[in-house]
Amino acid sequence: MENELSFNLAALRISQLGYIYKDIRKQASIMEQFFGIPKFNILGPIEMEITLRGKETKWTVTAGYSRLFNNTEIELIEPQGGESIHKEFLEQGREGLHHIRYDVDDLPAVLEKFKEEGIGVLQAGKIVGLKYAYMDTESLLGIIIEFSAVKKGRKRR
């Protein structure tokens, strides 16, 4: 990439820190006890349809949610089956912080801007009115950036 990314992430508020673990119940307990994070709400396993590197597929996940840092959502993800960037993260022998999410009003416009900069979508999907896309930013920023947009009229968590 010849030019620096001209998209201003500093103008956006981080809405979520996403972590991946082999056992999110164990990790939720550690975070609750050691760091005083409010009790996690664990959901799943849930099967979801996604687009992974441009191909339609399904994956199954168990996820936990809590809040910290000025109401920033903490998401714990435990892949259960199927293919996903989350499963790949674990297969690389990694656990821990995986992505930072920003909420945006116009997801297609943001995706187009990143495409213009040569940055593609790793994985995208929709869950309960929330559309999301994980961008291929790890080699550039050291972390994956996720963008999400909720349906108009629906309140963000």
Secondary structure, 3 states (H helix, E strand, C coil): CCCCCCCCHHHCCEEEEEEECCCHHHHHHHHHHHHCCCCCEEEEEEEEEEEECCEEEEEEEEEEEEEECCCEEEEEEEEEEECCHHHHHHHCCCCEEEEEEEECCCHHHHHHHHHHCCCCEEEEEEECCEEEEEECCHHHHCCEEEEEEECCCCCCC
